[in-house]
Each structure stands twice: as C-alpha cells, then as structure tokens.
Amino acid sequence: MLDNMIFGRYVPAESPVHRMDPRAKLLLVFIFVCIVFLANNFVTYGLLGIFTLAMIILSKIPLRFLYNGLKPILLLILITFLLHVLFTKEGALILDLGWLKIYEGGLKQGIFIALRFTFLILITSLLTLTTTPISITDGMEELLNPLKKWNLPVHELALMMSISLRFIPTLVDETQKIMKAQTARGVDFSSGPIKQRIKSIVPLLVPLFVSSFKRAEELATAMEARGYRGGEGRTKYRILSWSGRDSLLMASMLILILCLILLRS
C-alpha cells in the first residue's frame, strides 16, 4: 500500500502540464476544489470527469500509476458511499428487503460524493506529480505576495508547505524500510485481530518519529550552513514565466465554471 502512495511524489516527464507555470497549476487546484461543489447531477459530474481525464492525458501520467495511487483510499471512498446509500432516506424507494431500504436520493448522493472525492484526489495529485517542490514554493510565494502588506512571512509559509510536501514520500519510504526490518525480526502487520495489528504498529511509530526529527535537524543544519536567513534580499535562479498555455488553462476553467452553473439542477 505504501509503495503506491502518489501524493507528494514528482514524476519527471515532457508534457504540457509539466511545462505549465506553477502559479497556473496552483490556481487550477484551488479553483477546482471550489467548483467541484457546484456539481449536483450526472451531467455536471460528467463535465468534471471529462476535465479531469483531459488533464491526466495532457500530463502523460499513466492511468495505471494513478489507479495504484488511489488504492489506499478506495476503502474510505467505499465506506462513504455505503453510508450515504444506507442512511439517506430521500427520493423513491428502489430496494426494500425489510431490514435494508435503499432510496434513489441515497444512491445518487453516494455516487456523487464518491466521484467528488476521486476527482479532488486526482487533481491535487497531478499538482505534485507534475511540479517540483521548488517550483511549488516559488508559485506559492508569488501568489501570496500581496499578503506581505500585512507583514505575513509569505516566503517562510511557502517554504514550510513545500518541505511538507517533499517529506511525504520520504516518510513513506522510511516507514516501508522500518516495516520490512521489523517483519524480518518476526513482527506481523497483516494478520491477527484488529487489536493485535494496532499493537504491532506502536513499535513502528517510535523509530519513525526519531528518524523524522533527525531528518528535520539535518535539514535545519544544512540550511544554516548555506546561509539561509529567510526571504529578505533573496534572488531567484528560476524565473516564473506565464505563457499562452497557462492563459488557455484559465480560460478552460472559466468555461467549465459557466457550464457547471448553467447545467446544475
């Protein structure tokens, strides 16, 4: 399961999405998270699905790779779907087994929520899969620049968020190594009752926390040794450039928003 984790990883490739300005991709994710709640019928969710599929194709990220990345959260999506199907009593009665009653409204709501989760995870994963942590930091800093008027540490906030994203796959890999080492010593993480599995995870947390603090200390020492003192007076090696493809992306988002507003129930 940990090997399939895709959030926080960067996959280098030559694609239109990889070459986009990080500011455009950050705006895309922010706008998409907001407009996904405008969809409330099969037509609008179909539009969101077409847009998500188009972004995946343009990114040249294999569908199998994304599917494997969704596996760890498929159980959460399935549980959410079942909760809506079993406990939402709206619309016409579709199935009546006495102890089990499924209504049309509950089935629709379950499907819509499951699709909403899937689209959000895919779009947010595409951001980290197609953008390096440094580019994400630069893009965040540029977008948050107006907040400097209120003396907010924009550079430091962007840097912290970028480091957090960068350390997600690192911590996943570290967890995998510790699990393999403890499995070789006789620890069983995959069998037994739930209580026993939880107990077997506790010894995993201690070395993971120790390793995380050690990496954080090494990173802080390395930054100090290189003279890092915050964002004041720093220059950039990579200059962000807004191109025509970024404007085209924003135009397509505007068209999608208008379609969602016009076609929603």
C-alpha positions, 0 to 999 in steps of 0.5 A: 500500500505504501509503495503506491502512495502518489501524493507528494511524489514528482514524476519527471516527464515532457508534457504540457502540464509539466511545462505549465507555470506553477502559479497556473497549476496552483490556481487550477487546484484551488479553483477546482476544489471550489467548483467541484461543489457546484456539481449536483447531477450526472451531467455536471459530474460528467463535465468534471470527469471529462476535465479531469481525464483531459488533464491526466492525458495532457500530463502523460501520467499513466492511468495505471500509476494513478489507479495504484495511487488511489488504492489506499483510499478506495476503502474510505471512498467505499465506506462513504458511499455505503453510508450515504446509500444506507442512511439517506432516506430521500427520493423513491424507494428502489430496494426494500428487503425489510431490514435494508431500504435503499432510496434513489436520493441515497444512491445518487448522493453516494455516487456523487460524493464518491466521484467528488472525492476521486476527482479532488484526489486526482487533481491535487495529485497531478499538482505534485506529480507534475511540479517540483517542490521548488517550483511549488514554493516559488508559485506559492510565494508569488501568489501570496505576495500581496499578503506581505502588506500585512507583514505575513512571512509569505516566503517562510509559509511557502517554504514550510508547505513545500518541505511538507510536501517533499517529506511525504514520500520520504516518510513513506519510504522510511516507514516501508524500510522500518516495516520490512526490518521489523517483519524480518525480526518476526513482527506481523502487520497483516494478520491477527485481530484488529487489536493485535495489528494496532499493537504491532504498529506502536513499535513502528511509530517510535523509530519513525518519529526519531528518524523524522526529527533527525531528518528535520535537524539535518535539514535545519543544519544544512540550511544554516550552513548555506546561509539561509536567513529567510526571504529578505534580499533573496534572488531567484535562479528560476524565473516564473514565466506565464505563457499562452498555455497557462492563459488557455488553462484559465480560460478552460476553467472559466468555461467549465465554471459557466457550464457547471452553473448553467447545467446544475439542477 
